[in-house]
């Protein structure tokens, strides 16, 4: 449902506000995020495609959210841009090709 617009937001460096069902908390949570990638998780046993986002508002620390489609309640696409250098500190290996300069 949100996949095509999410991928466009990756390319356009657009922040999103995502509301999702948190498996850990058992409730809906809304976070302001940067869309990072779309595809299977390299860490999870379940290899279904998921939305990978950088969570700017986590209650413990900023981190990656990897959400399955069925967890997402709503996704709003903002007018606010993000800069990958704000959070990327690792060597990237994206599933979705993009032009993010040295972070591609």
Secondary structure, DSSP 4 states (H G I P E B T S, - for coil): --HHHHHHHHHHTEEEEEEEEETTTTEEEEEEEEEEEEEE-SSSS---EEEEEEESS-SS--EEEEEEGGGEEEEEEEEEE--GGGT--S----SS----GGG-
